[in-house]
Amino acid sequence: MANDMQDNTMRLSRQRFKLRVWMTSRLWAQVMLGMVLGFGFGLLLSEPAGFVPPDTAEIIGLWLALPGRIFLALIAMVLVPLIFSSIVEGLSGAGSGEQLRSVGLRLAAFILATTTVSAMIGVALAQWLRPGVRLAGISQGPSASSVPSQTGDLPDLPTPTAQVSLPDVIVKMLPANPTASIVQEDMLAVVVLALLVGVSVTQVQPERARPFLALMEALFAISMNIVKWAMFLAPFAVFGLMAQLVMRMGFETMLGISGYVGTVLLGLAVLLCLYLLLAFSTSSSSAVMPVTIQSARELGVCALAIRALRR
């Protein structure tokens, strides 16, 4: 009897150790656990639960959301240098101008095609599932500014914005002031600037561009290191932000939002299936040929084949 209890205790200890190792080595599992725990803790702090006064719950929610705010601030801090350095470094290693032009045209066609397919999937799922119907009865009533007064005066309507022509849109894509675009975190302008700089680097002599590329490589490595630090806060960030959101919104609103979240996840799953189908349909064995030849050499298969051919 004592031996059986000892064996059961050892098995439980091993299972706990395996579970601990599995949780600590998988970030997505930690994030999902933080989301579930945050949802439950937010329900306990919500006003309908009545366990904590609303003022105290608001203060607790602010402190719980602190790791999430730090996480978002760290990501926003390195977003511009990370995007800029990665695009410049990638374009500089693309090779000659012909190769860059060929890859660019294929990439542009791929982005346009996948964006069109993604938009069609999103519109189709929205028309089919209608995720906003559940939020119709939860939304707040009209504000005082939008309700006509007793004197019959109509509320102030927003002034219509002037239509912008397509040439103006194309011109505005170019960063006239790169410093202002970086400070204002205008991602489109930063991407366009990085594309222009990356293409220009390929046209400069390698000796002159080598210090700049070394700077971009160092900037990319430093940015990725900061992102790695931010990833340690991800489970705590998800827990705190989810708890604060559920505490403020309530269970009914979160239940209505879950329909929208489920629709988004379903659309992403459909798009992932299309990507996998495209990858399997266009797969080729030429990509793994170098690894196959190296493995054959290490196992001595090539030498045996040469001896067999000589005979």
BAVO-576316 format. One record per residue (C-alpha): residue number from 1; residue in three letters; x, y, z. Coordinates in Angstrom, 1 decimal. Layout:
+------+------+--------+--------+--------+
! resi ! resn !     c1 !     c2 !     c3 !
+------+------+--------+--------+--------+
!  NUM !  ALA !      X !      Y !      Z !
...
+------+------+--------+--------+--------+
***
This chain:
+------+------+--------+--------+--------+
! resi ! resn !     c1 !     c2 !     c3 !
+------+------+--------+--------+--------+
!    1 !  MET !    0.0 !    0.0 !    0.0 !
!    2 !  ALA !    2.8 !    2.4 !    0.9 !
!    3 !  ASN !    4.7 !    1.5 !   -2.3 !
!    4 !  ASP !    1.5 !    2.3 !   -4.4 !
!    5 !  MET !    1.1 !    5.7 !   -2.7 !
!    6 !  GLN !    4.8 !    6.5 !   -3.3 !
!    7 !  ASP !    4.5 !    5.5 !   -6.9 !
!    8 !  ASN !    1.4 !    7.7 !   -7.4 !
!    9 !  THR !    3.2 !   10.6 !   -5.7 !
!   10 !  MET !    6.1 !   10.2 !   -8.0 !
!   11 !  ARG !    3.8 !   10.1 !  -11.1 !
!   12 !  LEU !    2.1 !   13.2 !  -10.0 !
!   13 !  SER !    5.4 !   14.9 !   -9.4 !
!   14 !  ARG !    6.6 !   13.9 !  -12.9 !
!   15 !  GLN !    3.4 !   15.2 !  -14.5 !
!   16 !  ARG !    3.6 !   18.5 !  -12.7 !
!   17 !  PHE !    7.2 !   18.8 !  -13.8 !
!   18 !  LYS !    6.3 !   18.1 !  -17.4 !
!   19 !  LEU !    3.4 !   20.5 !  -17.2 !
!   20 !  ARG !    5.7 !   23.2 !  -15.8 !
!   21 !  VAL !    8.3 !   22.7 !  -18.5 !
!   22 !  TRP !    5.6 !   22.7 !  -21.2 !
!   23 !  MET !    4.1 !   26.0 !  -19.9 !
!   24 !  THR !    7.4 !   27.7 !  -19.5 !
!   25 !  SER !    8.7 !   26.8 !  -23.0 !
!   26 !  ARG !    5.5 !   27.8 !  -24.9 !
!   27 !  LEU !    4.6 !   31.5 !  -25.0 !
!   28 !  TRP !    1.3 !   31.0 !  -26.6 !
!   29 !  ALA !    0.2 !   28.7 !  -23.8 !
!   30 !  GLN !    1.2 !   31.3 !  -21.2 !
!   31 !  VAL !   -0.8 !   34.0 !  -23.2 !
!   32 !  MET !   -3.9 !   31.8 !  -23.4 !
!   33 !  LEU !   -3.7 !   31.0 !  -19.7 !
!   34 !  GLY !   -3.3 !   34.7 !  -18.9 !
!   35 !  MET !   -6.3 !   35.5 !  -21.0 !
!   36 !  VAL !   -8.5 !   33.0 !  -19.3 !
!   37 !  LEU !   -7.3 !   34.0 !  -15.8 !
!   38 !  GLY !   -7.8 !   37.7 !  -16.7 !
!   39 !  PHE !  -11.3 !   37.1 !  -17.9 !
!   40 !  GLY !  -12.2 !   35.3 !  -14.7 !
!   41 !  PHE !  -10.5 !   37.9 !  -12.5 !
!   42 !  GLY !  -12.2 !   40.7 !  -14.4 !
!   43 !  LEU !  -15.6 !   39.2 !  -13.7 !
!   44 !  LEU !  -14.8 !   39.2 !  -10.0 !
!   45 !  LEU !  -13.9 !   42.9 !  -10.1 !
!   46 !  SER !  -16.9 !   43.9 !  -12.2 !
!   47 !  GLU !  -19.7 !   45.9 !  -10.7 !
!   48 !  PRO !  -22.4 !   43.3 !  -11.2 !
!   49 !  ALA !  -20.4 !   40.8 !   -9.1 !
!   50 !  GLY !  -20.4 !   43.2 !   -6.1 !
!   51 !  PHE !  -17.2 !   41.8 !   -4.5 !
!   52 !  VAL !  -15.2 !   45.1 !   -4.8 !
!   53 !  PRO !  -16.4 !   48.7 !   -4.8 !
!   54 !  PRO !  -16.3 !   50.4 !   -8.2 !
!   55 !  ASP !  -13.7 !   52.9 !   -7.2 !
!   56 !  THR !  -11.4 !   50.3 !   -5.7 !
!   57 !  ALA !  -11.9 !   48.1 !   -8.7 !
!   58 !  GLU !  -10.9 !   50.9 !  -11.0 !
!   59 !  ILE !   -7.7 !   51.5 !   -9.1 !
!   60 !  ILE !   -6.9 !   47.7 !   -9.1 !
!   61 !  GLY !   -7.6 !   47.6 !  -12.9 !
!   62 !  LEU !   -5.1 !   50.4 !  -13.5 !
!   63 !  TRP !   -2.4 !   48.6 !  -11.7 !
!   64 !  LEU !   -3.2 !   45.3 !  -13.4 !
!   65 !  ALA !   -3.0 !   47.0 !  -16.8 !
!   66 !  LEU !    0.4 !   48.5 !  -16.0 !
!   67 !  PRO !    2.4 !   45.5 !  -17.5 !
!   68 !  GLY !    0.2 !   45.7 !  -20.6 !
!   69 !  ARG !    0.8 !   49.4 !  -21.1 !
!   70 !  ILE !    4.6 !   48.9 !  -20.6 !
!   71 !  PHE !    4.5 !   46.0 !  -23.2 !
!   72 !  LEU !    2.7 !   48.2 !  -25.8 !
!   73 !  ALA !    5.0 !   51.1 !  -25.1 !
!   74 !  LEU !    8.1 !   48.9 !  -25.7 !
!   75 !  ILE !    6.7 !   47.5 !  -28.9 !
!   76 !  ALA !    5.7 !   51.0 !  -30.2 !
!   77 !  MET !    9.2 !   52.2 !  -29.2 !
!   78 !  VAL !   11.1 !   49.8 !  -31.5 !
!   79 !  LEU !    8.4 !   49.5 !  -34.2 !
!   80 !  VAL !    9.9 !   52.2 !  -36.5 !
!   81 !  PRO !   13.6 !   51.2 !  -36.3 !
!   82 !  LEU !   12.6 !   47.5 !  -36.6 !
!   83 !  ILE !   10.6 !   48.0 !  -39.8 !
!   84 !  PHE !   13.1 !   50.4 !  -41.3 !
!   85 !  SER !   16.2 !   48.3 !  -40.6 !
!   86 !  SER !   14.6 !   45.1 !  -41.7 !
!   87 !  ILE !   13.3 !   46.4 !  -45.0 !
!   88 !  VAL !   16.7 !   48.1 !  -45.8 !
!   89 !  GLU !   18.7 !   45.1 !  -44.9 !
!   90 !  GLY !   16.4 !   42.8 !  -46.8 !
!   91 !  LEU !   16.5 !   44.9 !  -50.0 !
!   92 !  SER !   20.3 !   45.3 !  -49.8 !
!   93 !  GLY !   20.8 !   41.5 !  -49.8 !
!   94 !  ALA !   18.4 !   40.9 !  -52.7 !
!   95 !  GLY !   21.2 !   40.9 !  -55.3 !
!   96 !  SER !   21.3 !   42.7 !  -58.6 !
!   97 !  GLY !   18.7 !   45.1 !  -60.0 !
!   98 !  GLU !   17.1 !   42.5 !  -62.2 !
!   99 !  GLN !   16.7 !   40.1 !  -59.3 !
!  100 !  LEU !   15.2 !   42.8 !  -57.2 !
!  101 !  ARG !   12.8 !   43.9 !  -59.9 !
!  102 !  SER !   11.7 !   40.3 !  -60.4 !
!  103 !  VAL !   11.2 !   39.6 !  -56.7 !
!  104 !  GLY !    9.5 !   43.0 !  -56.3 !
!  105 !  LEU !    6.9 !   42.3 !  -59.0 !
!  106 !  ARG !    6.2 !   38.9 !  -57.7 !
!  107 !  LEU !    5.8 !   40.2 !  -54.2 !
!  108 !  ALA !    3.5 !   43.0 !  -55.3 !
!  109 !  ALA !    1.3 !   40.6 !  -57.2 !
!  110 !  PHE !    1.2 !   38.2 !  -54.2 !
!  111 !  ILE !    0.3 !   41.0 !  -51.8 !
!  112 !  LEU !   -2.5 !   42.3 !  -54.1 !
!  113 !  ALA !   -3.9 !   38.8 !  -54.6 !
!  114 !  THR !   -3.8 !   37.8 !  -51.0 !
!  115 !  THR !   -5.2 !   41.2 !  -49.9 !
!  116 !  THR !   -8.1 !   40.8 !  -52.3 !
!  117 !  VAL !   -8.8 !   37.3 !  -51.1 !
!  118 !  SER !   -8.7 !   38.3 !  -47.5 !
!  119 !  ALA !  -11.1 !   41.2 !  -48.1 !
!  120 !  MET !  -13.5 !   38.9 !  -49.9 !
!  121 !  ILE !  -13.4 !   36.3 !  -47.0 !
!  122 !  GLY !  -14.0 !   39.0 !  -44.4 !
!  123 !  VAL !  -16.9 !   40.5 !  -46.3 !
!  124 !  ALA !  -18.5 !   37.1 !  -46.9 !
!  125 !  LEU !  -18.1 !   36.1 !  -43.2 !
!  126 !  ALA !  -19.5 !   39.4 !  -42.0 !
!  127 !  GLN !  -22.5 !   39.1 !  -44.3 !
!  128 !  TRP !  -23.1 !   35.5 !  -43.2 !
!  129 !  LEU !  -22.5 !   35.6 !  -39.5 !
!  130 !  ARG !  -23.4 !   39.3 !  -38.8 !
!  131 !  PRO !  -21.3 !   39.5 !  -35.6 !
!  132 !  GLY !  -22.5 !   43.0 !  -34.7 !
!  133 !  VAL !  -26.1 !   41.9 !  -34.2 !
!  134 !  ARG !  -25.4 !   40.7 !  -30.6 !
!  135 !  LEU !  -24.2 !   44.2 !  -29.7 !
!  136 !  ALA !  -27.3 !   46.0 !  -31.0 !
!  137 !  GLY !  -29.1 !   45.9 !  -27.7 !
!  138 !  ILE !  -26.0 !   46.5 !  -25.6 !
!  139 !  SER !  -24.9 !   49.8 !  -27.2 !
!  140 !  GLN !  -25.6 !   52.9 !  -25.3 !
!  141 !  GLY !  -28.3 !   55.3 !  -26.3 !
!  142 !  PRO !  -27.6 !   58.5 !  -28.3 !
!  143 !  SER !  -25.7 !   61.2 !  -26.7 !
!  144 !  ALA !  -27.2 !   64.5 !  -25.8 !
!  145 !  SER !  -25.5 !   66.3 !  -28.6 !
!  146 !  SER !  -27.1 !   64.1 !  -31.2 !
!  147 !  VAL !  -30.7 !   64.4 !  -29.9 !
!  148 !  PRO !  -32.8 !   67.3 !  -31.2 !
!  149 !  SER !  -33.6 !   69.9 !  -28.6 !
!  150 !  GLN !  -37.1 !   70.8 !  -27.5 !
!  151 !  THR !  -36.9 !   74.0 !  -29.5 !
!  152 !  GLY !  -36.7 !   72.1 !  -32.7 !
!  153 !  ASP !  -33.1 !   73.0 !  -33.5 !
!  154 !  LEU !  -31.2 !   70.3 !  -35.3 !
!  155 !  PRO !  -27.9 !   69.0 !  -34.0 !
!  156 !  ASP !  -24.7 !   70.1 !  -35.7 !
!  157 !  LEU !  -23.8 !   67.8 !  -38.5 !
!  158 !  PRO !  -20.2 !   67.0 !  -39.3 !
!  159 !  THR !  -18.8 !   68.9 !  -42.2 !
!  160 !  PRO !  -18.1 !   66.7 !  -45.2 !
!  161 !  THR !  -14.5 !   66.3 !  -46.0 !
!  162 !  ALA !  -13.2 !   67.2 !  -49.5 !
!  163 !  GLN !  -12.6 !   64.3 !  -51.8 !
!  164 !  VAL !   -8.9 !   63.5 !  -52.4 !
!  165 !  SER !   -7.9 !   62.5 !  -55.9 !
!  166 !  LEU !   -5.7 !   59.5 !  -56.6 !
!  167 !  PRO !   -2.6 !   61.6 !  -57.7 !
!  168 !  ASP !   -2.8 !   63.5 !  -54.3 !
!  169 !  VAL !   -2.9 !   60.1 !  -52.5 !
!  170 !  ILE !    0.2 !   58.9 !  -54.4 !
!  171 !  VAL !    2.1 !   62.1 !  -53.6 !
!  172 !  LYS !    1.2 !   62.0 !  -49.9 !
!  173 !  MET !    2.7 !   58.5 !  -49.7 !
!  174 !  LEU !    6.1 !   60.0 !  -50.2 !
!  175 !  PRO !    7.6 !   61.3 !  -46.9 !
!  176 !  ALA !    8.3 !   65.0 !  -47.6 !
!  177 !  ASN !    9.7 !   65.3 !  -44.1 !
!  178 !  PRO !   11.2 !   61.9 !  -43.0 !
!  179 !  THR !   11.9 !   63.1 !  -39.5 !
!  180 !  ALA !    8.3 !   64.2 !  -39.0 !
!  181 !  SER !    7.0 !   60.9 !  -40.4 !
!  182 !  ILE !    9.2 !   58.9 !  -37.9 !
!  183 !  VAL !    8.2 !   61.1 !  -35.0 !
!  184 !  GLN !    4.5 !   60.8 !  -35.9 !
!  185 !  GLU !    4.9 !   57.0 !  -36.5 !
!  186 !  ASP !    3.4 !   57.2 !  -40.0 !
!  187 !  MET !    4.0 !   53.6 !  -40.9 !
!  188 !  LEU !    3.2 !   54.0 !  -44.6 !
!  189 !  ALA !    5.7 !   56.8 !  -45.0 !
!  190 !  VAL !    8.3 !   54.9 !  -43.0 !
!  191 !  VAL !    7.9 !   51.9 !  -45.3 !
!  192 !  VAL !    8.1 !   54.0 !  -48.4 !
!  193 !  LEU !   11.2 !   55.7 !  -47.1 !
!  194 !  ALA !   12.8 !   52.3 !  -46.2 !
!  195 !  LEU !   12.0 !   51.0 !  -49.7 !
!  196 !  LEU !   13.6 !   54.0 !  -51.4 !
!  197 !  VAL !   16.7 !   53.8 !  -49.2 !
!  198 !  GLY !   17.0 !   50.0 !  -49.7 !
!  199 !  VAL !   16.8 !   50.3 !  -53.4 !
!  200 !  SER !   19.3 !   53.2 !  -53.4 !
!  201 !  VAL !   21.8 !   51.1 !  -51.4 !
!  202 !  THR !   21.8 !   48.5 !  -54.1 !
!  203 !  GLN !   22.9 !   51.1 !  -56.6 !
!  204 !  VAL !   25.8 !   52.4 !  -54.5 !
!  205 !  GLN !   29.3 !   50.9 !  -54.4 !
!  206 !  PRO !   29.6 !   48.1 !  -51.7 !
!  207 !  GLU !   32.5 !   49.8 !  -50.0 !
!  208 !  ARG !   30.6 !   53.0 !  -49.4 !
!  209 !  ALA !   27.4 !   51.2 !  -48.3 !
!  210 !  ARG !   29.1 !   48.7 !  -46.0 !
!  211 !  PRO !   29.1 !   51.0 !  -42.9 !
!  212 !  PHE !   25.5 !   52.0 !  -43.4 !
!  213 !  LEU !   24.5 !   48.3 !  -43.7 !
!  214 !  ALA !   26.5 !   47.4 !  -40.6 !
!  215 !  LEU !   24.5 !   50.2 !  -38.8 !
!  216 !  MET !   21.2 !   48.7 !  -40.0 !
!  217 !  GLU !   22.2 !   45.2 !  -39.0 !
!  218 !  ALA !   23.1 !   46.5 !  -35.5 !
!  219 !  LEU !   19.9 !   48.5 !  -35.2 !
!  220 !  PHE !   17.9 !   45.4 !  -36.2 !
!  221 !  ALA !   19.6 !   43.2 !  -33.7 !
!  222 !  ILE !   19.1 !   45.8 !  -30.9 !
!  223 !  SER !   15.4 !   46.2 !  -31.8 !
!  224 !  MET !   14.9 !   42.4 !  -31.8 !
!  225 !  ASN !   16.5 !   42.2 !  -28.4 !
!  226 !  ILE !   14.1 !   44.8 !  -27.0 !
!  227 !  VAL !   11.2 !   42.8 !  -28.5 !
!  228 !  LYS !   12.5 !   39.7 !  -26.8 !
!  229 !  TRP !   12.4 !   41.6 !  -23.5 !
!  230 !  ALA !    8.9 !   42.7 !  -24.2 !
!  231 !  MET !    7.8 !   39.1 !  -24.8 !
!  232 !  PHE !    8.5 !   38.2 !  -21.2 !
!  233 !  LEU !    5.8 !   40.6 !  -20.2 !
!  234 !  ALA !    3.3 !   39.3 !  -22.7 !
!  235 !  PRO !    1.4 !   36.8 !  -20.4 !
!  236 !  PHE !    1.2 !   39.4 !  -17.6 !
!  237 !  ALA !    0.2 !   42.1 !  -20.2 !
!  238 !  VAL !   -2.7 !   39.9 !  -21.5 !
!  239 !  PHE !   -3.8 !   39.1 !  -18.0 !
!  240 !  GLY !   -4.0 !   42.7 !  -16.8 !
!  241 !  LEU !   -5.5 !   44.2 !  -20.0 !
!  242 !  MET !   -8.1 !   41.4 !  -20.2 !
!  243 !  ALA !   -9.0 !   41.8 !  -16.5 !
!  244 !  GLN !   -9.4 !   45.6 !  -16.9 !
!  245 !  LEU !  -11.4 !   45.2 !  -20.1 !
!  246 !  VAL !  -13.9 !   42.7 !  -18.6 !
!  247 !  MET !  -14.2 !   44.8 !  -15.4 !
!  248 !  ARG !  -15.2 !   47.9 !  -17.4 !
!  249 !  MET !  -17.3 !   46.3 !  -20.1 !
!  250 !  GLY !  -19.1 !   43.6 !  -18.2 !
!  251 !  PHE !  -20.0 !   40.1 !  -19.1 !
!  252 !  GLU !  -22.8 !   40.8 !  -21.6 !
!  253 !  THR !  -20.7 !   43.1 !  -23.7 !
!  254 !  MET !  -17.8 !   40.7 !  -23.7 !
!  255 !  LEU !  -20.2 !   38.0 !  -24.8 !
!  256 !  GLY !  -21.3 !   40.1 !  -27.7 !
!  257 !  ILE !  -17.7 !   41.0 !  -28.6 !
!  258 !  SER !  -16.8 !   37.3 !  -28.6 !
!  259 !  GLY !  -19.0 !   36.9 !  -31.7 !
!  260 !  TYR !  -16.8 !   39.4 !  -33.5 !
!  261 !  VAL !  -13.6 !   37.8 !  -32.2 !
!  262 !  GLY !  -14.8 !   34.3 !  -33.3 !
!  263 !  THR !  -15.6 !   35.7 !  -36.8 !
!  264 !  VAL !  -12.1 !   37.1 !  -37.1 !
!  265 !  LEU !  -10.5 !   33.8 !  -36.0 !
!  266 !  LEU !  -12.7 !   31.9 !  -38.4 !
!  267 !  GLY !  -11.6 !   34.2 !  -41.3 !
!  268 !  LEU !   -7.9 !   33.8 !  -40.3 !
!  269 !  ALA !   -8.4 !   30.0 !  -40.2 !
!  270 !  VAL !   -9.9 !   30.0 !  -43.7 !
!  271 !  LEU !   -7.0 !   32.2 !  -45.0 !
!  272 !  LEU !   -4.5 !   29.9 !  -43.4 !
!  273 !  CYS !   -6.1 !   26.9 !  -45.1 !
!  274 !  LEU !   -5.8 !   28.7 !  -48.4 !
!  275 !  TYR !   -2.1 !   29.4 !  -47.8 !
!  276 !  LEU !   -1.4 !   25.8 !  -46.8 !
!  277 !  LEU !   -3.3 !   24.6 !  -49.9 !
!  278 !  LEU !   -1.3 !   27.0 !  -52.1 !
!  279 !  ALA !    2.0 !   25.9 !  -50.4 !
!  280 !  PHE !    1.3 !   22.1 !  -50.9 !
!  281 !  SER !    0.1 !   22.6 !  -54.5 !
!  282 !  THR !    3.3 !   24.4 !  -55.5 !
!  283 !  SER !    5.7 !   22.4 !  -53.4 !
!  284 !  SER !    8.9 !   21.0 !  -54.9 !
!  285 !  SER !   11.7 !   18.7 !  -53.8 !
!  286 !  SER !   14.3 !   21.1 !  -55.2 !
!  287 !  ALA !   14.2 !   23.2 !  -52.0 !
!  288 !  VAL !   15.4 !   20.2 !  -49.8 !
!  289 !  MET !   17.9 !   18.9 !  -52.4 !
!  290 !  PRO !   21.0 !   20.5 !  -50.7 !
!  291 !  VAL !   20.1 !   19.0 !  -47.3 !
!  292 !  THR !   19.5 !   15.6 !  -49.0 !
!  293 !  ILE !   22.9 !   15.7 !  -50.7 !
!  294 !  GLN !   24.6 !   16.7 !  -47.4 !
!  295 !  SER !   22.9 !   13.9 !  -45.5 !
!  296 !  ALA !   23.8 !   11.4 !  -48.1 !
!  297 !  ARG !   27.5 !   12.4 !  -47.9 !
!  298 !  GLU !   27.5 !   12.1 !  -44.2 !
!  299 !  LEU !   26.0 !    8.7 !  -44.3 !
!  300 !  GLY !   28.4 !    7.6 !  -47.0 !
!  301 !  VAL !   25.7 !    6.9 !  -49.6 !
!  302 !  CYS !   27.5 !    8.9 !  -52.3 !
!  303 !  ALA !   30.7 !    6.9 !  -51.9 !
!  304 !  LEU !   28.7 !    3.6 !  -52.1 !
!  305 !  ALA !   26.9 !    4.8 !  -55.3 !
!  306 !  ILE !   30.2 !    5.8 !  -56.9 !
!  307 !  ARG !   31.7 !    2.4 !  -56.2 !
!  308 !  ALA !   28.6 !    0.7 !  -57.6 !
!  309 !  LEU !   28.8 !    2.7 !  -60.8 !
!  310 !  ARG !   32.5 !    1.9 !  -61.2 !
!  311 !  ARG !   31.8 !   -1.8 !  -61.0 !
+------+------+--------+--------+--------+
***
